[in-house]
């Protein structure tokens, strides 16, 4: 912590604690840095006949360096559920990208024009704009309510949410592979995510039974295995907890894990902080 904007002294304990899932200590105070509101905010969605074109659009936007604030994806299954749940009846149940642009009016115009050109080049079906605060709130609330929309697809079913992340250049390969895995599983699993950073979520819908839960876990393992094979990570946001312990050695290797265990033993020698979470058991690096 501190009031300076940057520091090159000592270990980066902030990142260590933020990424520790409560296994190294308890945070009792947090300092926030405030940022000014942008002069101009604009939001839009663009729909696509196929998933590939939407993913290609998101990849090109990022690779072109457009400083877009948010670019989110819903596949056709998730969009159909959100139309029904959130009343987005003016849209079609197609793969959809949600955009938000912020900055000065001139900067926003430039971002919008470039993004529209990229989307048009990838067979986008035109932009639908939400410029008033009320329309923007409605649009983004539908995205934030995606879990509940997916849960409403099959009343009484269980929804298991999982995520993974890959380099943006491998995102199309991953998502298209995951769609094949979902189809082969026989499960319904809407897909959505923050495709601007290569991170996406799968909402796996199963029967609320031990057998259904196991089916969901089997699908999750296939999704994570694909991500790891593409130089990705088993989680970009959800964390490890206990559900993804089995992937840590594949992702980080035994050497890195032994160093992590040594840190755990040093900072929590009695293992009273979230015991059994984040790190699978194994040998500890002793120097």
FIVOMI-620625 format. One record per residue: residue in one letter; x, y, z negated of N, C-alpha, C, O in turn. Coordinates in steps of 0.001 Angstrom, whole numbers, padded with zeros to 6 digits, always signed. Example, Ala and Ser with C-alpha at 12.3 -4.5 7.8 and 13.67 -1.06 7.14 Angstrom:
% residues 2
a+013190-005690-007800+012300-004500-007800+013200-003300-007800+014236-003319-008465/s+012850-002250-007080+013670-001060-007140+012900+000030-007870+013409+001138-008039/
//
This chain:
% residues 287
x+000818-001202+000000+000000+000000+000000+000854+001255+000000+002069+001183-000183/x+000231+002390+000202+000929+003661+000251+000214+004629+001157-000689+004251+001903/x+000621+005882+001089-000067+006900+001883+000623+007193+003207+000080+007923+004036/x+001822+006629+003420+002514+006870+004685+001855+006066+005800+001210+005048+005546/x+002023+006527+007024+001389+005855+008169+002101+004559+008524+001486+003657+009093/x+003401+004448+008196+004114+003211+008477+005303+003110+007531+005733+004097+006934/x+005825+001884+007408+006981+001655+006540+007738+000446+007069+007133-000491+007591/x+009067+000467+006935+009885-000665+007354+010623-001275+006173+011719-001813+006331/x+010018-001192+004975+010674-001696+003772+009942-002918+003224+008712-002952+003186/x+010705-003910+002805+010131-005066+002129+009328-005976+003032+009224-005741+004236/x+008763-007016+002447+007903-007947+003179+006532-007306+003400+006112-006419+002657/x+005854-007778+004436+004526-007244+004749+003498-007960+003876+002795-008862+004332/x+003425-007541+002617+002529-008216+001671+001061-007969+001993+000210-008799+001673/x+000754-006832+002625-000644-006565+002985-001171-007641+003919-002222-008229+003663/x-000449-007901+004998-000893-008917+005950-000885-010296+005317-001742-011126+005620/x+000084-010548+004434+000150-011845+003761-001107-012089+002927-001668-013184+002954/x-001546-011080+002195-002727-011255+001344-004007-011284+002170-004914-012067+001888/x-004082-010428+003192-005296-010387+004005-005516-011731+004700-006659-012153+004878/x-004445-012399+005088-004578-013660+005795-004573-014886+004916-004530-016005+005426/x-004617-014707+003604-004432-015847+002707-005732-016504+002257-005688-017502+001537/x-006885-015977+002655-008191-016548+002306-008346-016759+000797-008944-017738+000350/x-007800-015828+000032-007971-015893-001415-007148-016954-002107-007442-017304-003250/x-006117-017482-001447-005334-018562-002045-004072-018066-002749-003409-018853-003425/x-003719-016785-002614-002487-016276-003208-002715-015272-004331-001816-015057-005144/x-003866-014666-004398-004110-013665-005423-005465-013028-005235-006218-013377-004325/x-005764-012084-006114-007045-011377-006083-006784-009911-005790-005996-009275-006489/x-007424-009367-004779-007278-007949-004425-008219-007137-005317-009427-007377-005332/x-007671-006191-006048-008478-005381-006979-008676-003958-006481-009514-003234-007019/x-007932-003541-005474-008083-002182-004956-007715-002176-003483-006747-002814-003070/x-008496-001452-002699-008256-001355-001265-008234+000118-000871-009133+000873-001242/x-007222+000526-000128-007153+001893+000395-007587+001885+001855-007152+001040+002638/x-008434+002818+002207-008958+002907+003571-008407+004142+004268-008147+005167+003638/x-008238+004025+005558-007861+005187+006364-009062+005581+007218-009601+004749+007949/x-009474+006813+007134-010646+007293+007877-010235+007778+009262-009152+008330+009459/x-011118+007555+010195-010911+008028+011564-012097+008905+011955-013226+008658+011532/x-011836+009915+012753-012898+010813+013193-013854+010141+014158-013487+009203+014866/x-015083+010630+014178-016056+010109+015141-015660+010537+016553-015206+011666+016738/x-015818+009672+017549-015502+010068+018928-016484+011120+019436-017628+011192+018986/x-016019+011924+020373-016880+012971+020937-018045+012390+021725-019143+012946+021732/x-017793+011271+022384-018815+010685+023255-018840+009174+023067-017797+008527+022974/x-020064+008617+023012-020249+007171+022891-021280+006739+023934-022338+007352+024073/x-020952+005676+024659-021898+005162+025638-021835+003639+025624-020759+003060+025475/x-022981+002994+025780-023046+001533+025783-023811+001065+027016-024662+001779+027547/x-023494-000138+027456-024154-000676+028643-024063-002188+028614-023253-002759+027883/x-024902-002837+029418-024737-004265+029656-024736-004502+031159-025325-003746+031932/x-024052-005579+031550-024025-005991+032953-024241-007494+032984-023613-008230+032222/x-025122-007950+033858-025444-009370+033926-024840-010007+035171-024604-009343+036180/x-024594-011321+035073-023911-012051+036138-024631-013372+036397-025158-014002+035480/x-024639-013773+037657-025276-015035+038022-024507-016233+037484-025100-017281+037227/x-023194-016094+037310-022424-017227+036803-021402-016773+035776-020996-015611+035746/x-021001-017708+034943-020100-017437+033828-018729-016986+034309-018126-016091+033717/x-018235-017598+035377-016893-017283+035860-016743-015804+036191-015735-015190+035843/x-017736-015227+036861-017641-013817+037247-017599-012902+036027-016873-011908+036019/x-018375-013234+034996-018373-012417+033780-017019-012473+033090-016487-011441+032681/x-016455-013680+032957-015159-013818+032313-014074-013102+033113-013210-012436+032542/x-014123-013241+034424-013135-012567+035272-013213-011058+035110-012188-010377+035098/x-014426-010535+034987-014588-009097+034776-013937-008659+033476-013195-007677+033451/x-014212-009384+032388-013620-009034+031096-012101-009105+031147-011423-008225+030617/x-011560-010140+031776-010110-010281+031878-009490-009128+032648-008461-008594+032235/x-010096-008735+033757-009536-007663+034572-009597-006323+033842-008691-005500+033974/x-010665-006102+033072-010774-004860+032305-009616-004740+031323-008997-003681+031217/x-009325-005807+030614-008239-005791+029634-006886-005702+030326-006018-004938+029905/x-006707-006478+031379-005421-006500+032061-005119-005178+032760-003955-004848+032986/x-006162-004420+033105-005967-003098+033704-005673-002023+032660-005374-000882+033012/x-005755-002378+031397-005439-001421+030339-006527-000402+030068-006244+000656+029506/x-007760-000686+030449-008856+000244+030164-009109+000235+028652-009349-000830+028084/x-009060+001395+027992-009200+001426+026521-010655+001306+026066-011154+002144+025315/x-011323+000257+026530-012723+000054+026187-012831-000315+024707-012000-001064+024193/x-013841+000202+024029-013977-000027+022593-014446-001437+022288-013897-002095+021405/x-015457-001910+023010-015965-003264+022791-016384-003872+024121-016967-003195+024967/x-016082-005156+024299-016627-005920+025418-016952-007304+024888-016061-008074+024532/x-018254-007609+024841-018762-008837+024229-019511-009650+025276-020129-009100+026187/x-019444-010957+025132-020093-011856+026090-021163-012692+025415-020984-013154+024288/x-022272-012884+026106-023258-013904+025749-023480-014759+026988-023730-014232+028072/x-023388-016092+026831-023700-016935+027976-025209-016994+028178-025963-016410+027399/x-025649-017687+029207-027071-017658+029576-027949-018278+028483-029083-017842+028281/x-027431-019294+027775-028221-019929+026712-028439-018949+025564-029551-018816+025053/x-027361-018260+025162-027477-017297+024079-028328-016096+024490-029104-015578+023687/x-028182-015656+025734-028954-014495+026177-030449-014827+026204-031272-013991+025831/x-030801-016021+026635-032211-016419+026630-032769-016409+025213-033896-015969+024983/x-031969-016899+024262-032413-016913+022864-032554-015503+022317-033497-015215+021580/x-031616-014613+022673-031658-013242+022164-032801-012445+022780-033395-011597+022113/x-033111-012707+024039-034262-012051+024670-035530-012396+023896-036354-011526+023614/x-035675-013662+023559-036856-014116+022849-036890-013559+021424-037930-013089+020964/x-035747-013614+020727-035708-013258+019308-035722-011745+019100-036389-011249+018192/x-034986-011011+019942-034821-009566+019733-035670-008716+020663-035588-007488+020630/x-036480-009353+021487-037382-008598+022349-036701-007849+023474-037151-006767+023850/x-035619-008401+024024-034912-007747+025137-035543-008165+026460-034884-008719+027340/x-036826-007885+026574-037577-008433+027697-037250-007781+029035-037657-008284+030083/x-036527-006677+029012-036159-006021+030273-034971-006689+030944-034605-006325+032061/x-034355-007677+030266-033187-008351+030812-033516-009780+031196-034550-010318+030801/x-032623-010396+031975-032810-011766+032424-031939-012710+031591-030922-012283+031044/x-032321-013982+031486-031523-014957+030741-030301-015400+031543-030198-016555+031954/x-029385-014467+031757-028161-014705+032512-026954-014394+031640-027083-013711+030624/x-025798-014881+032021-024566-014510+031332-024418-012993+031358-024570-012365+032405/x-024122-012412+030204-024176-010961+030046-022951-010443+029315-022490-011047+028347/x-022425-009313+029788-021372-008595+029078-021960-007331+028458-022691-006591+029115/x-021636-007092+027194-022004-005876+026475-020773-004986+026392-019688-005449+026039/x-020939-003710+026718-019813-002776+026715-020100-001602+025788-021250-001199+025611/x-019035-001061+025198-019129+000231+024504-017899+001048+024851-016772+000554+024817/x-018140+002313+025187-017076+003235+025566-017094+004414+024605-018161+004946+024299/x-015929+004825+024126-015844+005989+023246-014652+006846+023629-013696+006371+024242/x-014725+008132+023254-013636+009066+023533-014182+010410+023917-015326+010741+023605/x-013371+011182+024591-013852+012457+025112-014798+012185+026273-014722+011116+026878/x-015690+013121+026604-016609+012889+027733-015874+012519+029024-016311+011633+029759/x-014757+013202+029298-014014+012899+030525-013417+011497+030480-013440+010774+031477/x-012881+011113+029315-012286+009780+029184-013336+008694+029325-013092+007670+029964/x-014522+008913+028723-015594+007925+028827-016039+007772+030276-016267+006653+030736/x-016166+008876+030996-016564+008801+032407-015561+007973+033199-015946+007151+034030/x-014282+008189+032943-013255+007447+033666-013317+005956+033337-013208+005116+034230/x-013494+005630+032051-013610+004231+031648-014811+003568+032332-014721+002449+032836/x-015923+004280+032334-017160+003741+032903-016994+003486+034394-017365+002421+034890/x-016443+004453+035106-016300+004309+036554-015410+003129+036915-015722+002367+037829/x-014302+002981+036196-013384+001875+036487-014020+000536+036136-013890-000432+036885/x-014706+000482+035003-015348-000761+034582-016454-001159+035550-016581-002333+035897/x-017246-000203+035981-018308-000502+036951-017731-001041+038243-018292-001962+038837/x-016612-000475+038689-015989-000937+039926-015506-002381+039790-015664-003185+040709/x-014922-002697+038645-014444-004060+038414-015620-005033+038369-015569-006098+038983/x-016681-004668+037641-017850-005539+037540-018502-005746+038901-018906-006859+039238/x-018603-004680+039680-019196-004778+041014-018374-005707+041903-018928-006473+042691/x-017049-005633+041771-016182-006500+042555-016290-007958+042178-015873-008835+042934/x-016855-008224+040999-017060-009602+040545-018535-009985+040530-018957-010829+039740/x-019311-009361+041406-020724-009718+041610-021618-009375+040426-022631-010034+040196/x-021239-008334+039669-022115-007866+038603-023413-007340+039160-023438-006787+040260/x-024503-007503+038414-025831-007145+038913-026246-005729+038527-027437-005433+038428/x-025267-004855+038309-025589-003473+037973-025580-003252+036479-025786-004177+035694/x-025336-001997+036094-025266-001636+034685-026618-001125+034191-027295-000357+034874/x-026995-001564+032996-028156-000999+032306-027608-000205+031131-026919-000759+030276/x-027910+001096+031081-027281+001988+030116-028125+002174+028870-029354+002145+028927/x-027455+002365+027745-028104+002693+026471-027318+003856+025883-026328+003651+025180/x-027758+005070+026170-026987+006249+025790-027478+006916+024513-026692+007564+023822/x-028756+006773+024183-029242+007369+022941-028820+006498+021762-028671+005287+021923/x-028623+007085+020576-028256+006268+019408-029242+005149+019131-028839+004059+018727/x-030541+005402+019342-031558+004381+019078-031398+003192+020033-031473+002036+019615/x-031174+003491+021333-031023+002411+022310-029736+001624+022069-029713+000402+022214/x-028659+002333+021699-027405+001636+021412-027556+000726+020201-027066-000403+020200/x-028233+001220+019172-028438+000414+017964-029245-000832+018289-028922-001918+017808/x-030287-000695+019095-031113-001841+019471-030292-002868+020241-030398-004071+020001/x-029471-002379+021172-028663-003267+021986-027669-004056+021137-027543-005272+021285/x-026968-003360+020252-025948-004031+019443-026570-004858+018326-025973-005840+017885/x-027753-004481+017861-028410-005315+016853-028742-006679+017430-028657-007693+016736/x-029122-006703+018707-029395-007982+019347-028136-008845+019363-028208-010058+019161/x-026989-008222+019603-025729-008982+019573-025422-009466+018144-024998-010605+017950/x-025639-008602+017155-025339-008979+015777-026306-010052+015254-025960-010804+014343/x-027508-010123+015821-028499-011111+015390-028416-012407+016192-029341-013218+016157/x-027320-012604+016910-027210-013767+017795-027334-015087+017038-027945-016031+017539/x-026764-015163+015846-026847-016403+015067-028309-016758+014797-028720-017905+014978/x-029085-015773+014366-030485-016035+014023-031288-016350+015278-032242-017127+015234/x-030898-015744+016400-031569-016071+017654-031293-017514+018050-032190-018226+018503/x-030037-017945+017875-029697-019338+018194-030423-020303+017271-030893-021354+017705/x-030514-019943+016000-031190-020814+015031-032666-020975+015375-033267-022011+015088/x-033246-019950+015988-034665-020008+016338-034937-020873+017570-036094-021176+017863/x-033896-021273+018291-034098-022111+019477-034767-023424+019085-035706-023875+019740/x-034269-024034+018005-034826-025301+017516-035161-025106+016042-034289-025284+015191/x-036394-024746+015721-036758-024511+014318-036422-025715+013437-036707-026859+013790/x-035818-025440+012298-035460-026494+011375-034118-027142+011647-033656-027963+010855/x-033484-026787+012759-032180-027365+013075-031081-026659+012277-031299-025606+011679/x-029919-027261+012287-028755-026687+011633-027868-026041+012699-027709-026587+013791/x-027292-024879+012382-026377-024212+013300-025009-024138+012645-024864-023576+011560/x-024010-024703+013301-022630-024647+012827-021863-023711+013742-021748-023954+014944/x-021339-022639+013165-020623-021626+013937-019127-021876+013868-018573-022052+012783/x-018474-021893+015013-017029-022096+015068-016425-021089+016038-017124-020531+016884/x-015132-020865+015911-014478-019939+016832-013078-020425+017144-012520-021250+016420/x-012514-019912+018220-011110-020118+018548-010682-018952+019435-011511-018142+019849/x-009399-018873+019722-008872-017740+020478-007704-018200+021323-006921-019054+020906/x-007588-017630+022514-006477-017929+023417-005974-016623+024024-006661-015605+023946/x-004783-016636+024631-004360-015451+025384-005407-015097+026435-006009-015985+027037/x-005620-013822+026651-006696-013387+027542-006579-014017+028933-007591-014243+029596/x-005354-014300+029376-005164-014877+030708-005673-016314+030795-005884-016821+031897/x-005876-016990+029639-006346-018376+029640-007819-018485+029243-008355-019587+029127/x-008469-017335+029034-009832-017348+028517-010810-018042+029458-011635-018841+029015/x-010725-017744+030754-011639-018359+031709-011508-019868+031721-012510-020584+031736/x-010271-020355+031715-010010-021792+031702-010612-022442+030460-011197-023523+030534/x-010463-021770+029315-010980-022333+028072-012499-022374+028063-013083-023423+027793/x-013147-021258+028352-014603-021210+028250-015263-022164+029240-016241-022830+028898/x-014746-022236+030447-015333-023156+031416-015149-024602+030965-016036-025430+031173/x-014002-024917+030348-013799-026255+029801-014727-026550+028642-015258-027654+028530/x-014925-025558+027774-015829-025728+026642-017255-025968+027118-017969-026784+026535/x-017675-025281+028154-019018-025529+028701-019160-026978+029162-020219-027582+028996/x-018104-027531+029737-018157-028943+030148-018244-029855+028920-018972-030848+028928/x-017498-029510+027868-017551-030307+026634-018954-030275+026023-019459-031293+025550/x-019576-029094+026039-020934-028969+025485-021910-029824+026284-022736-030536+025712/x-021811-029749+027605-022714-030530+028455-022541-032027+028198-023520-032770+028131/x-021280-032466+028054-021017-033889+027823-021510-034346+026454-021853-035515+026277/x-021547-033431+025485-021966-033791+024122-023464-034014+024001-023917-034719+023099/x-024237-033418+024906-025685-033499+024818-026291-032539+023821-027505-032545+023616/x-025459-031703+023190-025941-030733+022214-026242-029400+022888-025783-029129+023997/x-027018-028581+022199-027227-027199+022636-026276-026329+021829-026236-026407+020602/x-025516-025507+022526-024490-024724+021845-024267-023414+022585-023402-023341+023457/x-025035-022376+022252-024809-021067+022856-023391-020570+022580-022775-020906+021568/x-022902-019769+023504-021529-019275+023405-021547-017760+023502-022241-017190+024344/x-020785-017116+022642-020686-015656+022652-019359-015260+022042-018689-016069+021401/x-018983-013998+022249-017732-013620+021604-017134-012322+022058-017638-011643+022952/x-016025-011997+021402-015285-010762+021635-014254-011036+022720-013054-011095+022453/x-014730-011202+023930-013846-011674+024987-012752-010675+025321-011799-011016+026021/x-012872-009445+024833-011816-008466+025072-010505-008842+024429-009454-008377+024869/x-010531-009687+023380-009276-010128+022772-009090-011644+022864-008246-012208+022168/x-009867-012299+023712-009691-013731+023923-010371-014602+022883-010177-015817+022879/x-011165-014009+022002-011816-014725+020906-013290-014961+021247-013972-014055+021726/x-013780-016181+021001-015207-016400+021202-015716-017413+020189-014940-018128+019555/x-017045-017460+020051-017726-018290+019069-018668-019252+019776-019281-018909+020786/x-018775-020449+019240-019755-021414+019709-020707-021711+018558-020270-022047+017458/x-022001-021589+018808-023022-021864+017798-023620-023231+018112-024484-023356+018980/x-023160-024243+017406-023540-025625+017712-024823-025973+016960-024856-025936+015730/x-025877-026309+017704-027192-026613+017131-027339-028129+017015-027226-028845+018011/x-027591-028617+015800-027706-030057+015586-028875-030354+014652-029422-029457+014010/x-029246-031637+014591-030189-032075+013565-029546-031878+012195-028337-032047+012038/x-030352-031524+011221-029833-031314+009867-029710-032660+009150-030393-032929+008162/x-028818-033490+009683-028583-034836+009149-027080-035082+009153-026351-034375+009849/x-026598-036061+008398-025163-036384+008455-024707-036734+009867-023599-036377+010268/x-025553-037430+010624-025180-037791+011988-025075-036558+012877-024162-036450+013695/x-026018-035628+012712-025966-034393+013483-024755-033559+013135-024118-032982+014016/x-024431-033491+011851-023256-032754+011411-021990-033346+012019-021100-032607+012439/x-021907-034659+012067-020722-035306+012636-020618-035021+014127-019517-034815+014638/x-021744-035005+014835-021724-034672+016259-021164-033270+016474-020378-033038+017392/x-021576-032343+015620-021090-030972+015742-019592-030904+015482-018869-030204+016191/x-019124-031623+014473-017688-031621+014171-016882-032233+015315-015787-031763+015623/x-017414-033266+015937-016714-033879+017068-016576-032882+018220-015525-032796+018856/x-017647-032133+018480-017583-031122+019530-016595-030020+019153-015822-029555+019991/x-016625-029610+017901-015696-028571+017443-014253-029009+017652-013427-028209+018091/x-013933-030266+017345-012572-030764+017526-012139-030669+018986-010992-030330+019277/x-013056-030969+019899-012721-030873+021327-012467-029423+021730-011550-029140+022502/x-013283-028502+021203-013114-027089+021520-011770-026587+021018-011039-025919+021750/x-011441-026907+019766-010177-026454+019188-008997-027084+019917-007999-026410+020172/x-009096-028356+020254-008004-029009+020967-007732-028317+022297-006577-028157+022692/x-008791-027909+022984-008602-027166+024234-007867-025851+023985-006941-025502+024717/x-008281-025130+022955-007648-023851+022659-006166-024030+022337-005327-023282+022839/x-005845-025009+021512-004449-025226+021137-003610-025639+022340-002442-025264+022440/x-004198-026408+023254-003455-026824+024444-003160-025661+025378-002305-025768+026257/x-003872-024538+025190-003686-023347+026026-002947-022246+025259-003101-021060+025551/x-002149-022659+024279-001354-021718+023462-002240-020789+022636-001900-019628+022409/x-003374-021313+022194-004289-020525+021385-004198-020872+019918-003229-021482+019466/x-005226-020475+019174-005311-020706+017737-006661-021320+017414-007647-021087+018113/x-006693-022118+016334-007946-022778+015957-008974-021793+015419-010154-022136+015334/x-008569-020589+015054-009523-019581+014599-008941-018186+014754-007816-017918+014334/x-009720-017302+015361-009309-015908+015464-009928-015052+014382-009432-013965+014086/x-011031-015542+013778-011760-014737+012795-012282-015547+011613-012171-015103+010471/x-012836-016698+011860-013543-017421+010809-012615-017926+009711-013040-018112+008570/x-011353-018145+010054-010414-018661+009077-010392-020180+009043-011074-020845+009824/x-009594-020719+008121-009355-022159+008052-010258-022824+007024-010918-023819+007322/x-010287-022263+005790-011065-022883+004730-010660-024330+004544-009481-024640+004368/x-011648-025219+004586-011375-026659+004553-011686-027308+005900-011149-028368+006220/x-012550-026673+006685-013032-027286+007919-011991-027414+009006-012124-028269+009882/x-010938-026574+008978-009949-026628+010050-008545-026953+009542-007553-026662+010211/x-008469-027560+008348-007170-027955+007805-006410-028875+008754-005188-028788+008871/x-007143-029754+009428-006485-030775+010251-005749-030199+011456-004925-030884+012062/x-006037-028940+011811-005410-028361+013001-004145-027550+012687-003421-027159+013602/x-003881-027299+011417-002807-026370+011057-001430-026873+011460-000612-026089+011941/x-001154-028153+011278+000179-028644+011637+000394-028615+013137+001492-028306+013599/x-000646-028934+013909-000529-028857+015368-000242-027436+015803+000576-027208+016695/x-000911-026478+015177-000745-025078+015585+000574-024476+015119+001225-023759+015879/x+000982-024755+013874+002134-024061+013303+003386-024919+013165+004493-024387+013084/x+003226-026229+013138+004364-027108+012942+004655-027350+011474+004313-026519+010633/x+005289-028485+011148+005520-028832+009747+006450-027871+009025+006281-027641+007828/x+007427-027305+009721+008356-026380+009076+007671-025141+008550+007897-024735+007410/x+006838-024538+009373+006117-023331+008946+005173-023644+007790+005052-022852+006855/x+004508-024786+007850+003578-025138+006785+004300-025338+005458+003769-024979+004408/x+005504-025906+005490+006236-026106+004236+006620-024771+003604+006634-024645+002379/x+006934-023766+004437+007229-022427+003910+005971-021824+003290+006033-021210+002225/x+004834-021999+003953+003575-021493+003409+003254-022143+002069+002786-021476+001146/x+003506-023451+001962+003242-024136+000698+004165-023622-000407+003758-023519-001564/x+005406-023302-000047+006333-022757-001039+005835-021415-001556+005931-021138-002752/x+005305-020583-000669+004721-019312-001097+003540-019543-002039+003409-018877-003066/x+002690-020489-001674+001536-020814-002519+001993-021239-003916+001453-020768-004918/x+002968-022111-003981+003440-022603-005276+004076-021492-006112+003987-021498-007340/x+004719-020539-005435+005357-019434-006157+004326-018467-006729+004445-018034-007875/x+003320-018130-005935+002365-017099-006333+001174-017671-007095+000494-016945-007820/x+000924-018951-006935-000193-019598-007640+000267-020970-008129-000206-021994-007637/x+001188-020997-009096+001803-022270-009499+000814-023275-010075+001062-024479-010022/x-000291-022807-010617-001276-023721-011197-002390-024093-010211-003291-024863-010544/x-002319-023535-008990-003294-023853-007925-004733-023652-008398-005575-024544-008294/x-004988-022448-008922-006331-022128-009399-007075-021207-008430-008266-020952-008612/x-006376-020703-007392-006990-019768-006442-007401-020528-005183-006559-020938-004384/x-008711-020707-005025-009258-021441-003875-008496-022744-003621-007983-022942-002520/x-008411-023613-004588-007646-024854-004408-008192-025697-003259-009403-025815-003073/x-007280-026272-002500-007670-027121-001382-008005-026379-000114-008321-027009+000895/x-007949-025053-000128-008284-024254+001061-007005-023858+001809-005926-023774+001224/x-007153-023623+003092-006156-023021+003988-004978-023925+004333-004626-024031+005508/x-004351-024582+003350-003153-025372+003606-003389-026853+003339-003811-027213+002240/x-003129-027717+004309-003211-029160+004036-002057-029568+003126-001002-028934+003152/x-002238-030612+002323-001153-031061+001438+000022-031570+002251-000137-032029+003382/x+001220-031480+001648+002410-031939+002362+003652-031476+001645+003566-030870+000577/x+004824-031758+002228+006097-031384+001585+006308-029878+001572+005833-029163+002454/x+007020-029413+000568+007295-027994+000395+008742-027704+000736+009642-028455+000360/x+008963-026608+001452+010339-026186+001769+011036-025741+000488+010521-024898-000247/x+012216-026315+000224+012957-025993-001009+014280-025297-000732+015028-025024-001671/x+014589-025004+000514+015838-024338+000843+016990-025292+000944+018115-024875+001216/
//
